[in-house]
């Protein structure tokens, strides 16, 4: 797996700095968390919304 990731980094992401990559991963994680909160109804103001596909 790490070899595959290294190949991706060197071929497609070589010109993007590491800090930006980490921030983009954090952004995607935050979106997944928001979707999970929606399907479990953990926000009392919004209730239950979204689908499991939104989390995926």
C-alpha distance matrix in Angstrom:
0.0 3.8 5.4 5.1 6.3 8.7 10.0 10.7 12.4 14.4 15.6 16.2 16.5 18.0 21.4 20.5 21.0 18.7 21.4 21.6 17.9 18.2 21.4 20.1 17.4 20.4 22.5 20.3 20.1 23.9 24.4 22.6 24.7 27.8 27.2 26.8 30.0 31.7 31.0 32.0 35.1 34.5 36.4 40.1 41.2 39.0 38.7 36.3 34.8 31.8 29.7 26.5 25.2 25.8 23.4 20.7
3.8 0.0 3.8 5.4 5.0 6.1 8.6 9.8 10.4 12.2 14.2 15.2 14.8 15.7 19.1 18.4 18.4 16.0 18.9 19.5 16.0 16.3 19.9 19.0 16.6 19.5 22.0 20.3 20.1 23.8 24.8 23.4 25.3 28.4 28.3 28.0 30.9 32.8 32.5 33.4 36.3 35.4 37.1 40.8 41.8 39.8 39.9 37.7 36.2 33.4 31.6 28.6 27.4 27.5 25.0 22.6
5.4 3.8 0.0 3.8 5.4 5.1 6.3 8.7 9.9 10.6 12.3 14.1 14.5 14.9 18.6 18.6 19.1 17.3 20.6 21.0 17.7 18.6 22.1 21.0 19.1 22.3 24.4 22.7 23.0 26.7 27.4 26.1 28.3 31.3 30.9 30.9 34.0 35.6 35.3 36.5 39.3 38.6 40.2 43.9 44.8 42.7 42.8 40.5 38.8 35.8 34.0 31.0 29.4 29.7 27.5 24.8
5.1 5.4 3.8 0.0 3.8 5.4 5.2 6.3 8.7 10.0 10.7 11.9 12.8 14.1 17.6 17.5 18.6 17.1 20.2 20.0 16.5 17.8 20.9 19.3 17.4 20.9 22.6 20.6 21.2 24.9 25.1 23.9 26.5 29.2 28.6 28.8 32.0 33.4 33.0 34.4 37.3 36.8 38.3 42.1 42.8 40.4 40.5 38.1 36.2 33.0 31.2 28.3 26.4 26.8 24.9 22.1
6.3 5.0 5.4 3.8 0.0 3.8 5.4 5.0 6.1 8.6 10.0 10.3 10.2 11.8 15.1 14.4 15.2 13.5 16.5 16.3 12.8 14.0 17.2 15.8 14.0 17.4 19.3 17.6 18.3 21.8 22.4 21.5 23.9 26.5 26.3 26.7 29.7 31.2 31.2 32.5 35.1 34.5 35.7 39.5 40.1 38.0 38.3 36.1 34.2 31.2 29.7 27.0 25.3 25.1 23.1 20.7
8.7 6.1 5.1 5.4 3.8 0.0 3.8 5.4 5.0 6.1 8.6 10.1 9.7 10.0 13.6 13.6 14.2 12.8 16.3 16.5 13.5 15.0 18.3 17.4 16.1 19.4 21.3 20.2 21.0 24.4 25.2 24.6 26.9 29.5 29.5 30.0 32.8 34.4 34.6 35.9 38.4 37.5 38.7 42.5 43.0 41.0 41.5 39.5 37.6 34.6 33.3 30.7 28.9 28.6 26.6 24.3
10.0 8.6 6.3 5.2 5.4 3.8 0.0 3.8 5.4 5.2 6.1 8.3 9.4 9.8 13.5 14.2 15.6 15.0 18.6 18.2 15.2 17.4 20.3 18.8 17.9 21.5 22.9 21.5 22.8 26.1 26.4 25.9 28.6 30.9 30.6 31.4 34.4 35.6 35.7 37.3 39.8 39.3 40.4 44.1 44.5 42.2 42.7 40.5 38.4 35.2 33.8 31.3 29.1 29.0 27.5 24.9
10.7 9.8 8.7 6.3 5.0 5.4 3.8 0.0 3.8 5.5 5.3 5.6 6.7 8.5 11.8 11.9 13.9 13.4 16.6 15.6 12.5 15.0 17.6 15.6 15.0 18.7 19.7 18.2 19.9 23.1 23.1 22.8 25.6 27.7 27.4 28.5 31.4 32.4 32.7 34.5 36.9 36.4 37.3 41.1 41.2 38.9 39.6 37.4 35.1 31.9 30.7 28.4 26.1 25.7 24.4 21.9
12.4 10.4 9.9 8.7 6.1 5.0 5.4 3.8 0.0 3.8 5.6 5.8 4.7 5.7 9.1 9.0 10.4 9.9 13.4 12.8 10.0 12.6 15.4 14.1 13.8 17.3 18.6 17.8 19.4 22.3 22.9 23.0 25.4 27.6 27.8 28.9 31.4 32.7 33.4 35.0 37.1 36.3 37.0 40.8 40.9 38.8 39.7 37.9 35.7 32.8 31.9 29.7 27.6 26.8 25.3 23.3
14.4 12.2 10.6 10.0 8.6 6.1 5.2 5.5 3.8 0.0 3.8 6.1 6.1 4.9 8.7 10.1 11.6 12.0 15.6 15.2 13.1 15.8 18.5 17.4 17.4 20.8 22.0 21.4 23.1 26.0 26.5 26.7 29.2 31.2 31.4 32.6 35.2 36.4 37.0 38.7 40.8 40.1 40.7 44.5 44.5 42.4 43.4 41.6 39.3 36.3 35.3 33.2 31.0 30.3 29.0 26.8
15.6 14.2 12.3 10.7 10.0 8.6 6.1 5.3 5.6 3.8 0.0 3.8 6.1 6.1 9.2 11.0 13.5 14.4 17.7 16.5 14.4 17.5 19.8 18.0 18.3 21.9 22.5 21.6 23.7 26.5 26.5 26.8 29.6 31.4 31.2 32.7 35.4 36.3 36.8 38.8 40.9 40.5 41.0 44.8 44.6 42.2 43.3 41.3 38.7 35.6 34.5 32.6 30.0 29.5 28.6 26.2
16.2 15.2 14.1 11.9 10.3 10.1 8.3 5.6 5.8 6.1 3.8 0.0 3.8 5.9 8.0 8.9 12.0 13.0 15.9 14.1 11.9 15.4 17.1 14.9 15.6 19.2 19.4 18.4 20.9 23.5 23.3 23.8 26.8 28.2 28.1 29.8 32.5 33.1 33.8 36.0 37.9 37.6 37.9 41.6 41.2 38.9 40.0 38.1 35.5 32.3 31.5 29.9 27.2 26.4 25.7 23.5
16.5 14.8 14.5 12.8 10.2 9.7 9.4 6.7 4.7 6.1 6.1 3.8 0.0 3.8 5.6 5.5 8.3 9.3 12.2 10.5 8.6 12.1 13.9 12.3 13.3 16.6 17.1 16.7 19.0 21.5 21.7 22.5 25.1 26.6 27.0 28.7 31.0 32.0 33.0 34.9 36.6 35.9 36.1 39.9 39.6 37.5 38.8 37.1 34.7 31.8 31.3 29.7 27.3 26.1 25.1 23.4
18.0 15.7 14.9 14.1 11.8 10.0 9.8 8.5 5.7 4.9 6.1 5.9 3.8 0.0 3.8 5.6 7.7 9.4 12.6 11.8 10.6 13.9 15.9 15.0 16.0 19.1 19.9 19.9 22.1 24.4 24.9 25.9 28.2 29.9 30.5 32.0 34.2 35.4 36.5 38.2 39.9 39.0 39.2 43.0 42.6 40.7 42.1 40.6 38.2 35.4 35.0 33.3 31.0 29.7 28.7 27.0
21.4 19.1 18.6 17.6 15.1 13.6 13.5 11.8 9.1 8.7 9.2 8.0 5.6 3.8 0.0 3.8 6.4 9.4 11.9 10.5 10.6 14.0 15.3 14.5 16.5 19.2 19.5 20.1 22.5 24.3 24.8 26.3 28.6 29.8 30.6 32.5 34.4 35.4 36.9 38.7 40.1 39.1 39.0 42.6 42.0 40.2 41.9 40.6 38.2 35.5 35.5 34.2 31.9 30.2 29.4 28.1
20.5 18.4 18.6 17.5 14.4 13.6 14.2 11.9 9.0 10.1 11.0 8.9 5.5 5.6 3.8 0.0 3.8 6.6 8.5 6.8 7.0 10.4 11.4 10.9 13.0 15.4 15.8 16.7 19.0 20.7 21.4 22.9 25.0 26.2 27.3 29.1 30.9 32.0 33.6 35.3 36.6 35.5 35.3 39.0 38.4 36.7 38.4 37.3 34.9 32.5 32.6 31.3 29.2 27.3 26.4 25.4
21.0 18.4 19.1 18.6 15.2 14.2 15.6 13.9 10.4 11.6 13.5 12.0 8.3 7.7 6.4 3.8 0.0 3.8 5.6 5.6 6.6 9.0 10.3 11.1 12.8 14.7 15.7 17.2 18.9 20.4 21.8 23.3 24.9 26.3 27.9 29.4 30.8 32.4 34.1 35.4 36.7 35.2 35.0 38.7 38.2 36.9 38.6 37.7 35.7 33.5 33.7 32.3 30.6 28.6 27.3 26.6
18.7 16.0 17.3 17.1 13.5 12.8 15.0 13.4 9.9 12.0 14.4 13.0 9.3 9.4 9.4 6.6 3.8 0.0 3.8 5.4 5.1 6.2 8.7 9.9 10.7 12.4 14.3 15.6 16.6 18.5 20.3 21.4 22.7 24.6 26.1 27.2 28.8 30.6 32.2 33.2 34.6 33.0 33.1 36.8 36.7 35.5 37.0 36.0 34.2 32.1 32.2 30.5 29.2 27.2 25.5 24.8
21.4 18.9 20.6 20.2 16.5 16.3 18.6 16.6 13.4 15.6 17.7 15.9 12.2 12.6 11.9 8.5 5.6 3.8 0.0 3.8 5.5 5.2 6.2 8.7 10.0 10.6 12.3 14.5 15.4 16.5 18.7 20.2 21.1 22.7 24.7 25.9 26.9 28.9 30.8 31.7 32.7 30.9 30.7 34.4 34.1 33.1 34.8 34.2 32.6 30.8 31.3 29.9 28.8 26.4 24.7 24.7
21.6 19.5 21.0 20.0 16.3 16.5 18.2 15.6 12.8 15.2 16.5 14.1 10.5 11.8 10.5 6.8 5.6 5.4 3.8 0.0 3.8 5.4 5.1 6.2 8.7 9.8 10.4 12.4 14.2 15.2 16.7 18.6 19.9 21.1 22.9 24.5 25.7 27.2 29.2 30.5 31.4 30.0 29.6 33.2 32.7 31.4 33.2 32.5 30.6 28.6 29.1 28.1 26.6 24.2 22.9 22.8
17.9 16.0 17.7 16.5 12.8 13.5 15.2 12.5 10.0 13.1 14.4 11.9 8.6 10.6 10.6 7.0 6.6 5.1 5.5 3.8 0.0 3.8 5.5 5.1 6.3 8.7 9.8 10.8 12.4 14.3 15.6 16.8 18.5 20.2 21.5 22.9 24.6 26.1 27.6 29.0 30.4 29.1 29.1 32.9 32.7 31.1 32.6 31.5 29.5 27.2 27.3 25.9 24.3 22.3 20.8 20.2
18.2 16.3 18.6 17.8 14.0 15.0 17.4 15.0 12.6 15.8 17.5 15.4 12.1 13.9 14.0 10.4 9.0 6.2 5.2 5.4 3.8 0.0 3.8 5.4 5.1 6.2 8.6 10.0 10.6 12.4 14.5 15.5 16.5 18.5 20.2 21.1 22.6 24.6 26.2 27.0 28.4 26.8 27.0 30.7 30.8 29.5 30.9 29.9 28.4 26.4 26.6 25.0 24.0 21.9 19.9 19.8
21.4 19.9 22.1 20.9 17.2 18.3 20.3 17.6 15.4 18.5 19.8 17.1 13.9 15.9 15.3 11.4 10.3 8.7 6.2 5.1 5.5 3.8 0.0 3.8 5.4 5.0 6.1 8.7 9.8 10.5 12.5 14.4 15.2 16.5 18.6 20.0 20.9 22.7 24.8 25.8 26.7 25.0 24.8 28.4 28.2 27.0 28.7 28.1 26.4 24.7 25.4 24.3 23.3 20.7 19.1 19.5
20.1 19.0 21.0 19.3 15.8 17.4 18.8 15.6 14.1 17.4 18.0 14.9 12.3 15.0 14.5 10.9 11.1 9.9 8.7 6.2 5.1 5.4 3.8 0.0 3.8 5.4 5.0 6.3 8.6 9.8 10.7 12.6 14.3 15.4 16.8 18.6 20.1 21.4 23.2 24.7 25.8 24.6 24.5 28.2 27.8 26.1 27.7 26.7 24.6 22.5 23.0 21.9 20.5 18.0 16.8 16.8
17.4 16.6 19.1 17.4 14.0 16.1 17.9 15.0 13.8 17.4 18.3 15.6 13.3 16.0 16.5 13.0 12.8 10.7 10.0 8.7 6.3 5.1 5.4 3.8 0.0 3.8 5.4 5.2 6.2 8.6 10.0 10.7 12.4 14.4 15.5 16.6 18.5 20.2 21.5 22.7 24.3 23.1 23.5 27.3 27.4 25.7 26.8 25.5 23.8 21.6 21.6 20.0 18.9 16.8 14.8 14.7
20.4 19.5 22.3 20.9 17.4 19.4 21.5 18.7 17.3 20.8 21.9 19.2 16.6 19.1 19.2 15.4 14.7 12.4 10.6 9.8 8.7 6.2 5.0 5.4 3.8 0.0 3.8 5.5 5.0 6.1 8.7 9.9 10.4 12.3 14.3 15.2 16.4 18.4 20.2 21.0 22.2 20.6 20.8 24.5 24.7 23.4 24.6 23.8 22.4 20.8 21.2 19.9 19.5 16.9 14.8 15.6
22.5 22.0 24.4 22.6 19.3 21.3 22.9 19.7 18.6 22.0 22.5 19.4 17.1 19.9 19.5 15.8 15.7 14.3 12.3 10.4 9.8 8.6 6.1 5.0 5.4 3.8 0.0 3.8 5.4 5.1 6.4 8.8 9.9 10.7 12.6 14.4 15.4 16.8 18.9 20.2 21.1 19.8 19.5 23.2 22.9 21.3 22.9 22.1 20.3 18.6 19.5 18.7 17.9 14.9 13.6 14.7
20.3 20.3 22.7 20.6 17.6 20.2 21.5 18.2 17.8 21.4 21.6 18.4 16.7 19.9 20.1 16.7 17.2 15.6 14.5 12.4 10.8 10.0 8.7 6.3 5.2 5.5 3.8 0.0 3.8 5.4 5.1 6.4 8.7 9.9 10.8 12.5 14.4 15.5 17.0 18.7 20.0 19.3 19.5 23.2 23.2 21.1 22.2 20.8 18.8 16.5 16.8 15.7 14.6 12.0 10.5 11.1
20.1 20.1 23.0 21.2 18.3 21.0 22.8 19.9 19.4 23.1 23.7 20.9 19.0 22.1 22.5 19.0 18.9 16.6 15.4 14.2 12.4 10.6 9.8 8.6 6.2 5.0 5.4 3.8 0.0 3.8 5.4 5.1 6.2 8.7 9.9 10.6 12.4 14.3 15.6 16.6 18.2 17.1 17.7 21.6 22.0 20.2 21.0 19.7 18.3 16.4 16.5 15.0 14.8 12.4 9.9 10.9
23.9 23.8 26.7 24.9 21.8 24.4 26.1 23.1 22.3 26.0 26.5 23.5 21.5 24.4 24.3 20.7 20.4 18.5 16.5 15.2 14.3 12.4 10.5 9.8 8.6 6.1 5.1 5.4 3.8 0.0 3.8 5.4 5.0 6.2 8.7 9.8 10.5 12.4 14.5 15.4 16.3 14.9 14.9 18.7 18.8 17.3 18.5 17.7 16.4 15.2 16.2 15.4 15.5 12.5 10.6 12.7
24.4 24.8 27.4 25.1 22.4 25.2 26.4 23.1 22.9 26.5 26.5 23.3 21.7 24.9 24.8 21.4 21.8 20.3 18.7 16.7 15.6 14.5 12.5 10.7 10.0 8.7 6.4 5.1 5.4 3.8 0.0 3.8 5.4 5.1 6.3 8.7 9.9 10.6 12.7 14.4 15.3 14.8 14.7 18.3 18.2 16.0 17.2 15.9 14.0 12.2 13.2 12.9 12.5 9.2 8.1 10.3
22.6 23.4 26.1 23.9 21.5 24.6 25.9 22.8 23.0 26.7 26.8 23.8 22.5 25.9 26.3 22.9 23.3 21.4 20.2 18.6 16.8 15.5 14.4 12.6 10.7 9.9 8.8 6.4 5.1 5.4 3.8 0.0 3.8 5.4 5.1 6.2 8.7 9.8 10.8 12.4 14.2 13.9 14.7 18.4 18.9 16.6 16.9 15.1 13.5 11.4 11.5 10.2 10.3 7.6 5.2 7.5
24.7 25.3 28.3 26.5 23.9 26.9 28.6 25.6 25.4 29.2 29.6 26.8 25.1 28.2 28.6 25.0 24.9 22.7 21.1 19.9 18.5 16.5 15.2 14.3 12.4 10.4 9.9 8.7 6.2 5.0 5.4 3.8 0.0 3.8 5.4 5.0 6.2 8.6 10.1 10.6 12.0 10.9 11.9 15.7 16.6 14.8 15.1 13.8 13.1 12.0 12.6 11.6 12.8 10.1 7.6 10.5
27.8 28.4 31.3 29.2 26.5 29.5 30.9 27.7 27.6 31.2 31.4 28.2 26.6 29.9 29.8 26.2 26.3 24.6 22.7 21.1 20.2 18.5 16.5 15.4 14.4 12.3 10.7 9.9 8.7 6.2 5.1 5.4 3.8 0.0 3.8 5.4 5.1 6.3 8.9 10.1 10.4 9.8 9.7 13.4 13.6 11.6 12.5 11.6 10.4 9.8 11.5 11.7 12.7 9.4 8.2 11.7
27.2 28.3 30.9 28.6 26.3 29.5 30.6 27.4 27.8 31.4 31.2 28.1 27.0 30.5 30.6 27.3 27.9 26.1 24.7 22.9 21.5 20.2 18.6 16.8 15.5 14.3 12.6 10.8 9.9 8.7 6.3 5.1 5.4 3.8 0.0 3.8 5.5 5.0 6.5 8.8 9.9 10.5 11.1 14.4 14.8 12.0 12.1 10.2 8.4 6.7 7.8 8.0 9.0 5.9 5.1 8.8
26.8 28.0 30.9 28.8 26.7 30.0 31.4 28.5 28.9 32.6 32.7 29.8 28.7 32.0 32.5 29.1 29.4 27.2 25.9 24.5 22.9 21.1 20.0 18.6 16.6 15.2 14.4 12.5 10.6 9.8 8.7 6.2 5.0 5.4 3.8 0.0 3.8 5.3 5.3 6.2 8.5 8.7 10.5 13.8 15.2 12.8 12.0 9.8 9.4 8.4 8.5 7.7 10.0 8.0 5.8 9.3
30.0 30.9 34.0 32.0 29.7 32.8 34.4 31.4 31.4 35.2 35.4 32.5 31.0 34.2 34.4 30.9 30.8 28.8 26.9 25.7 24.6 22.6 20.9 20.1 18.5 16.4 15.4 14.4 12.4 10.5 9.9 8.7 6.2 5.1 5.5 3.8 0.0 3.8 5.7 5.3 5.9 5.3 6.7 10.2 11.6 9.8 9.2 8.1 8.6 9.1 10.5 10.7 13.1 10.8 9.3 13.0
31.7 32.8 35.6 33.4 31.2 34.4 35.6 32.4 32.7 36.4 36.3 33.1 32.0 35.4 35.4 32.0 32.4 30.6 28.9 27.2 26.1 24.6 22.7 21.4 20.2 18.4 16.8 15.5 14.3 12.4 10.6 9.8 8.6 6.3 5.0 5.3 3.8 0.0 3.8 5.5 5.2 6.8 7.2 10.0 10.7 7.8 7.2 5.4 4.9 5.8 8.0 9.4 11.6 9.2 9.1 12.8
31.0 32.5 35.3 33.0 31.2 34.6 35.7 32.7 33.4 37.0 36.8 33.8 33.0 36.5 36.9 33.6 34.1 32.2 30.8 29.2 27.6 26.2 24.8 23.2 21.5 20.2 18.9 17.0 15.6 14.5 12.7 10.8 10.1 8.9 6.5 5.3 5.7 3.8 0.0 3.8 5.6 8.1 9.8 12.0 13.4 10.5 8.6 5.4 5.4 5.4 5.9 6.9 9.9 8.7 8.4 11.7
32.0 33.4 36.5 34.4 32.5 35.9 37.3 34.5 35.0 38.7 38.8 36.0 34.9 38.2 38.7 35.3 35.4 33.2 31.7 30.5 29.0 27.0 25.8 24.7 22.7 21.0 20.2 18.7 16.6 15.4 14.4 12.4 10.6 10.1 8.8 6.2 5.3 5.5 3.8 0.0 3.8 5.6 8.5 10.4 12.8 10.8 8.3 6.1 8.0 9.1 9.5 9.7 13.1 12.1 10.9 14.2
35.1 36.3 39.3 37.3 35.1 38.4 39.8 36.9 37.1 40.8 40.9 37.9 36.6 39.9 40.1 36.6 36.7 34.6 32.7 31.4 30.4 28.4 26.7 25.8 24.3 22.2 21.1 20.0 18.2 16.3 15.3 14.2 12.0 10.4 9.9 8.5 5.9 5.2 5.6 3.8 0.0 3.8 5.5 6.8 9.1 7.4 4.7 4.0 7.0 9.5 11.2 12.4 15.5 13.8 13.3 16.9
34.5 35.4 38.6 36.8 34.5 37.5 39.3 36.4 36.3 40.1 40.5 37.6 35.9 39.0 39.1 35.5 35.2 33.0 30.9 30.0 29.1 26.8 25.0 24.6 23.1 20.6 19.8 19.3 17.1 14.9 14.8 13.9 10.9 9.8 10.5 8.7 5.3 6.8 8.1 5.6 3.8 0.0 3.8 6.1 8.9 8.4 7.0 7.6 10.1 12.2 13.9 14.6 17.5 15.5 14.3 17.9
36.4 37.1 40.2 38.3 35.7 38.7 40.4 37.3 37.0 40.7 41.0 37.9 36.1 39.2 39.0 35.3 35.0 33.1 30.7 29.6 29.1 27.0 24.8 24.5 23.5 20.8 19.5 19.5 17.7 14.9 14.7 14.7 11.9 9.7 11.1 10.5 6.7 7.2 9.8 8.5 5.5 3.8 0.0 3.8 5.5 5.6 5.8 7.9 9.8 12.4 15.0 16.3 18.8 16.2 15.7 19.4
40.1 40.8 43.9 42.1 39.5 42.5 44.1 41.1 40.8 44.5 44.8 41.6 39.9 43.0 42.6 39.0 38.7 36.8 34.4 33.2 32.9 30.7 28.4 28.2 27.3 24.5 23.2 23.2 21.6 18.7 18.3 18.4 15.7 13.4 14.4 13.8 10.2 10.0 12.0 10.4 6.8 6.1 3.8 0.0 3.8 5.6 5.3 8.6 11.2 14.4 17.1 18.8 21.4 19.1 18.9 22.6
41.2 41.8 44.8 42.8 40.1 43.0 44.5 41.2 40.9 44.5 44.6 41.2 39.6 42.6 42.0 38.4 38.2 36.7 34.1 32.7 32.7 30.8 28.2 27.8 27.4 24.7 22.9 23.2 22.0 18.8 18.2 18.9 16.6 13.6 14.8 15.2 11.6 10.7 13.4 12.8 9.1 8.9 5.5 3.8 0.0 3.8 6.0 9.5 11.1 14.4 17.6 19.9 21.9 19.3 19.6 23.4
39.0 39.8 42.7 40.4 38.0 41.0 42.2 38.9 38.8 42.4 42.2 38.9 37.5 40.7 40.2 36.7 36.9 35.5 33.1 31.4 31.1 29.5 27.0 26.1 25.7 23.4 21.3 21.1 20.2 17.3 16.0 16.6 14.8 11.6 12.0 12.8 9.8 7.8 10.5 10.8 7.4 8.4 5.6 5.6 3.8 0.0 3.8 6.6 7.4 10.7 14.1 16.6 18.5 15.9 16.6 20.3
38.7 39.9 42.8 40.5 38.3 41.5 42.7 39.6 39.7 43.4 43.3 40.0 38.8 42.1 41.9 38.4 38.6 37.0 34.8 33.2 32.6 30.9 28.7 27.7 26.8 24.6 22.9 22.2 21.0 18.5 17.2 16.9 15.1 12.5 12.1 12.0 9.2 7.2 8.6 8.3 4.7 7.0 5.8 5.3 6.0 3.8 0.0 3.8 6.4 10.1 12.8 15.1 17.6 15.6 16.1 19.7
36.3 37.7 40.5 38.1 36.1 39.5 40.5 37.4 37.9 41.6 41.3 38.1 37.1 40.6 40.6 37.3 37.7 36.0 34.2 32.5 31.5 29.9 28.1 26.7 25.5 23.8 22.1 20.8 19.7 17.7 15.9 15.1 13.8 11.6 10.2 9.8 8.1 5.4 5.4 6.1 4.0 7.6 7.9 8.6 9.5 6.6 3.8 0.0 3.8 7.1 9.3 11.6 14.2 12.7 13.3 16.7
34.8 36.2 38.8 36.2 34.2 37.6 38.4 35.1 35.7 39.3 38.7 35.5 34.7 38.2 38.2 34.9 35.7 34.2 32.6 30.6 29.5 28.4 26.4 24.6 23.8 22.4 20.3 18.8 18.3 16.4 14.0 13.5 13.1 10.4 8.4 9.4 8.6 4.9 5.4 8.0 7.0 10.1 9.8 11.2 11.1 7.4 6.4 3.8 0.0 3.8 6.9 10.0 11.7 9.9 11.4 14.6
31.8 33.4 35.8 33.0 31.2 34.6 35.2 31.9 32.8 36.3 35.6 32.3 31.8 35.4 35.5 32.5 33.5 32.1 30.8 28.6 27.2 26.4 24.7 22.5 21.6 20.8 18.6 16.5 16.4 15.2 12.2 11.4 12.0 9.8 6.7 8.4 9.1 5.8 5.4 9.1 9.5 12.2 12.4 14.4 14.4 10.7 10.1 7.1 3.8 0.0 3.8 7.1 8.2 6.4 8.5 11.3
29.7 31.6 34.0 31.2 29.7 33.3 33.8 30.7 31.9 35.3 34.5 31.5 31.3 35.0 35.5 32.6 33.7 32.2 31.3 29.1 27.3 26.6 25.4 23.0 21.6 21.2 19.5 16.8 16.5 16.2 13.2 11.5 12.6 11.5 7.8 8.5 10.5 8.0 5.9 9.5 11.2 13.9 15.0 17.1 17.6 14.1 12.8 9.3 6.9 3.8 0.0 3.8 5.2 5.3 7.1 9.1
26.5 28.6 31.0 28.3 27.0 30.7 31.3 28.4 29.7 33.2 32.6 29.9 29.7 33.3 34.2 31.3 32.3 30.5 29.9 28.1 25.9 25.0 24.3 21.9 20.0 19.9 18.7 15.7 15.0 15.4 12.9 10.2 11.6 11.7 8.0 7.7 10.7 9.4 6.9 9.7 12.4 14.6 16.3 18.8 19.9 16.6 15.1 11.6 10.0 7.1 3.8 0.0 3.8 5.3 5.2 6.5
25.2 27.4 29.4 26.4 25.3 28.9 29.1 26.1 27.6 31.0 30.0 27.2 27.3 31.0 31.9 29.2 30.6 29.2 28.8 26.6 24.3 24.0 23.3 20.5 18.9 19.5 17.9 14.6 14.8 15.5 12.5 10.3 12.8 12.7 9.0 10.0 13.1 11.6 9.9 13.1 15.5 17.5 18.8 21.4 21.9 18.5 17.6 14.2 11.7 8.2 5.2 3.8 0.0 3.8 5.3 5.0
25.8 27.5 29.7 26.8 25.1 28.6 29.0 25.7 26.8 30.3 29.5 26.4 26.1 29.7 30.2 27.3 28.6 27.2 26.4 24.2 22.3 21.9 20.7 18.0 16.8 16.9 14.9 12.0 12.4 12.5 9.2 7.6 10.1 9.4 5.9 8.0 10.8 9.2 8.7 12.1 13.8 15.5 16.2 19.1 19.3 15.9 15.6 12.7 9.9 6.4 5.3 5.3 3.8 0.0 3.8 5.5
23.4 25.0 27.5 24.9 23.1 26.6 27.5 24.4 25.3 29.0 28.6 25.7 25.1 28.7 29.4 26.4 27.3 25.5 24.7 22.9 20.8 19.9 19.1 16.8 14.8 14.8 13.6 10.5 9.9 10.6 8.1 5.2 7.6 8.2 5.1 5.8 9.3 9.1 8.4 10.9 13.3 14.3 15.7 18.9 19.6 16.6 16.1 13.3 11.4 8.5 7.1 5.2 5.3 3.8 0.0 3.8
20.7 22.6 24.8 22.1 20.7 24.3 24.9 21.9 23.3 26.8 26.2 23.5 23.4 27.0 28.1 25.4 26.6 24.8 24.7 22.8 20.2 19.8 19.5 16.8 14.7 15.6 14.7 11.1 10.9 12.7 10.3 7.5 10.5 11.7 8.8 9.3 13.0 12.8 11.7 14.2 16.9 17.9 19.4 22.6 23.4 20.3 19.7 16.7 14.6 11.3 9.1 6.5 5.0 5.5 3.8 0.0
